Amino acid sequence: MARKASINCEFALRPDQAVMLLNPEILLGIREICAVSDVIPLGHVQSLWGGYGSILRVELKHERPSGSDADTSRAIVKWVNPPPYPSLPRHGESRFAHSRKLRSYQVEHAYYANFAQNLPQDCRVARVLGLAGHKGGWLFVLEDLDAAGFPRRTRAPKRQEIEACLAWLATFHAHFLGRSPDGLWDEAATGTSTPGPTSGRRCPNSPSKPEPKTSIAS
């Protein structure tokens, strides 16, 4: 069972640098929610879209009896530290888009806290090692699937691989069919696919689209 904690997320972070994990408060937060003795940054995986945080690979050290070497394991840390709305880094970012991103991370937190670990073994996802959220920020500590035996990525999947992906999706949706999505999206949509208040506006100097033709079968 993943442990939960609240930590202060008000300080500024540089998402392109793994050194951000050297911040004592973040280190303490990871140690508390994962019950480990030390956290060692191994590398920066990627920045979150729009400057909202970073994903890093770390090594967790687990205490052992005196005189024994510590056990270690690798993990993925997703640190979400949204910028305040007035200082959003992306030009033209709307308040609606900002709120939608925050909601997407709330949903992700709820998914990992309440749904992910209930999946069957044939619907594999990253194991949750720890979660924290406080004052607009989120911290996810997840199993490193590369270290768990799933290091391969492909841009040209073969038929067998496509069928495996479809089987995984079918199992995933079948497992949650009929279950109340408490804390998740109200509709079957991702955080970026929900249209905003300006999505229906026509671009300047663009021709109007003709009305669609309809027919009624007799």
C-alpha positions as CSV (number, residue, x, y, z in Angstrom):
1,M,0.0,0.0,0.0
2,A,1.4,3.4,-1.0
3,R,2.0,5.9,1.8
4,K,0.7,9.4,1.5
5,A,2.0,12.6,2.9
6,S,1.7,16.4,2.4
7,I,4.7,18.5,1.8
8,N,5.2,22.2,1.0
9,C,5.2,22.8,-2.7
10,E,5.6,26.6,-2.7
11,F,9.3,26.8,-3.6
12,A,10.4,27.3,-7.2
13,L,12.0,24.5,-9.1
14,R,14.0,24.2,-12.3
15,P,12.4,21.3,-14.1
16,D,15.3,20.8,-16.5
17,Q,17.8,19.9,-13.8
18,A,17.9,16.7,-11.7
19,V,19.7,18.7,-9.0
20,M,16.3,20.0,-8.0
21,L,15.9,16.8,-5.9
22,L,18.8,18.1,-3.7
23,N,16.2,20.4,-2.2
24,P,16.0,19.2,1.4
25,E,12.3,19.5,1.6
26,I,11.7,17.4,-1.5
27,L,14.2,14.8,-0.3
28,L,12.5,14.6,3.0
29,G,9.1,14.2,1.3
30,I,10.3,11.3,-0.8
31,R,11.9,9.6,2.2
32,E,8.7,9.9,4.2
33,I,6.3,8.7,1.7
34,C,8.5,5.8,0.5
35,A,10.0,5.0,3.9
36,V,13.6,5.0,2.6
37,S,16.9,6.2,4.1
38,D,18.2,8.1,1.1
39,V,17.3,9.3,-2.4
40,I,19.9,9.7,-5.1
41,P,19.1,11.5,-8.4
42,L,20.2,9.4,-11.4
43,G,19.1,11.6,-14.3
44,H,16.4,13.8,-15.8
45,V,13.9,11.9,-18.0
46,Q,11.9,14.8,-19.3
47,S,10.2,18.1,-18.5
48,L,6.4,18.3,-18.1
49,W,4.6,20.2,-20.8
50,G,4.4,24.0,-20.3
51,G,7.0,24.1,-17.5
52,Y,4.8,22.4,-14.9
53,G,7.5,20.2,-13.5
54,S,9.9,17.3,-14.2
55,I,10.2,13.6,-14.4
56,L,13.4,12.1,-13.0
57,R,14.9,8.7,-12.3
58,V,16.2,8.1,-8.8
59,E,17.7,5.4,-6.7
60,L,16.1,4.7,-3.3
61,K,18.1,3.3,-0.5
62,H,16.4,1.0,2.0
63,E,17.7,0.6,5.5
64,R,19.1,-2.8,6.6
65,P,20.4,-4.1,9.9
66,S,23.6,-2.5,11.1
67,G,26.7,-3.8,9.3
68,S,24.8,-4.8,6.1
69,D,24.8,-3.0,2.8
70,A,21.6,-1.0,2.1
71,D,19.2,-2.4,-0.5
72,T,18.6,-0.2,-3.4
73,S,15.9,0.1,-6.0
74,R,15.2,2.5,-8.9
75,A,12.1,4.7,-9.1
76,I,10.6,7.4,-11.3
77,V,9.7,10.7,-9.6
78,K,7.2,12.9,-11.2
79,W,7.3,16.3,-9.5
80,V,4.4,18.6,-10.6
81,N,5.1,22.2,-9.5
82,P,2.7,24.4,-11.5
83,P,3.6,28.1,-12.1
84,P,1.2,30.6,-10.7
85,Y,-1.2,31.8,-13.3
86,P,0.2,35.4,-13.7
87,S,3.6,34.0,-14.5
88,L,2.8,31.2,-16.9
89,P,5.7,30.6,-19.2
90,R,3.7,29.7,-22.3
91,H,2.6,32.7,-24.4
92,G,-1.1,33.1,-24.6
93,E,-1.9,30.5,-21.9
94,S,-5.5,31.0,-20.8
95,R,-6.8,30.7,-17.3
96,F,-9.0,27.9,-18.5
97,A,-6.1,26.0,-19.9
98,H,-4.2,26.4,-16.7
99,S,-7.1,25.2,-14.6
100,R,-7.6,22.2,-16.9
101,K,-3.9,21.2,-16.5
102,L,-4.3,21.4,-12.7
103,R,-7.4,19.3,-12.9
104,S,-5.6,16.7,-15.0
105,Y,-2.9,16.3,-12.3
106,Q,-5.7,16.0,-9.6
107,V,-7.2,13.2,-11.7
108,E,-3.8,11.5,-12.1
109,H,-3.3,11.6,-8.4
110,A,-6.7,10.2,-7.7
111,Y,-6.1,7.4,-10.3
112,Y,-2.9,6.3,-8.7
113,A,-4.2,6.6,-5.2
114,N,-7.5,4.8,-5.7
115,F,-7.6,2.8,-8.9
116,A,-4.2,1.8,-10.3
117,Q,-3.3,-0.8,-7.7
118,N,-6.6,-2.7,-8.2
119,L,-5.8,-3.8,-11.7
120,P,-5.2,-7.5,-12.4
121,Q,-1.7,-8.9,-13.1
122,D,-2.4,-9.2,-16.8
123,C,-3.0,-5.4,-17.0
124,R,0.4,-4.2,-15.7
125,V,1.0,-0.6,-14.7
126,A,3.7,1.0,-12.6
127,R,3.5,0.2,-8.9
128,V,2.8,3.2,-6.7
129,L,5.6,3.7,-4.2
130,G,4.4,7.0,-2.7
131,L,2.1,10.0,-3.4
132,A,2.0,13.5,-1.9
133,G,0.0,16.6,-2.7
134,H,-0.2,20.0,-1.1
135,K,-0.9,23.6,-2.0
136,G,-1.2,23.1,-5.8
137,G,1.7,20.7,-6.3
138,W,1.9,16.9,-6.6
139,L,4.6,14.3,-6.1
140,F,4.4,10.9,-7.6
141,V,7.0,8.2,-6.9
142,L,6.4,5.2,-9.1
143,E,8.1,1.9,-10.0
144,D,10.7,2.2,-12.7
145,L,9.3,0.0,-15.4
146,D,12.7,-0.1,-17.2
147,A,14.2,-1.7,-14.1
148,A,11.2,-4.0,-13.8
149,G,11.9,-5.6,-17.1
150,F,10.1,-3.4,-19.6
151,P,12.9,-1.2,-21.1
152,R,11.9,-1.6,-24.7
153,R,10.1,1.2,-26.8
154,T,9.0,0.9,-30.4
155,R,7.9,3.3,-33.0
156,A,7.0,0.6,-35.5
157,P,5.0,-2.1,-33.6
158,K,4.5,-5.5,-35.1
159,R,1.0,-7.1,-35.4
160,Q,1.7,-9.2,-32.3
161,E,2.6,-6.1,-30.3
162,I,-0.4,-4.2,-31.5
163,E,-2.6,-7.1,-30.4
164,A,-1.0,-7.1,-27.0
165,C,-1.7,-3.4,-26.6
166,L,-5.3,-3.8,-27.6
167,A,-5.7,-6.7,-25.2
168,W,-4.3,-4.6,-22.4
169,L,-6.7,-1.7,-23.2
170,A,-9.6,-4.1,-23.3
171,T,-8.7,-5.6,-19.9
172,F,-8.2,-2.2,-18.4
173,H,-11.6,-0.9,-19.5
174,A,-13.4,-4.1,-18.7
175,H,-12.0,-4.0,-15.2
176,F,-13.4,-0.6,-14.4
177,L,-16.7,-1.1,-16.3
178,G,-19.6,0.0,-14.1
179,R,-17.4,1.4,-11.4
180,S,-18.0,4.9,-10.2
181,P,-15.0,7.1,-11.4
182,D,-14.8,9.1,-8.1
183,G,-12.2,11.8,-8.4
184,L,-11.6,11.1,-12.1
185,W,-12.9,12.9,-15.2
186,D,-16.7,13.2,-15.4
187,E,-16.5,12.2,-19.1
188,A,-14.4,9.7,-21.0
189,A,-11.8,12.3,-22.1
190,T,-8.3,13.3,-21.4
191,G,-7.3,16.6,-19.8
192,T,-6.3,18.1,-23.1
193,S,-9.2,16.9,-25.3
194,T,-11.9,18.8,-23.5
195,P,-12.8,21.8,-25.6
196,G,-12.2,25.2,-24.2
197,P,-14.4,28.3,-24.3
198,T,-12.7,29.5,-27.5
199,S,-12.4,26.2,-29.3
200,G,-15.5,26.9,-31.5
201,R,-14.4,30.3,-32.7
202,R,-13.4,30.7,-36.3
203,C,-9.9,31.8,-37.0
204,P,-9.5,35.4,-38.4
205,N,-9.6,35.6,-42.2
206,S,-10.6,32.0,-42.6
207,P,-13.6,31.0,-44.7
208,S,-16.7,29.9,-42.9
209,K,-17.4,26.2,-43.1
210,P,-20.5,25.2,-45.0
211,E,-23.4,23.8,-43.1
212,P,-23.3,20.0,-43.1
213,K,-25.8,18.3,-45.3
214,T,-28.2,15.9,-43.7
215,S,-30.5,13.3,-45.0
216,I,-33.3,11.2,-43.5
217,A,-33.8,7.7,-44.6
218,S,-37.3,7.1,-45.8
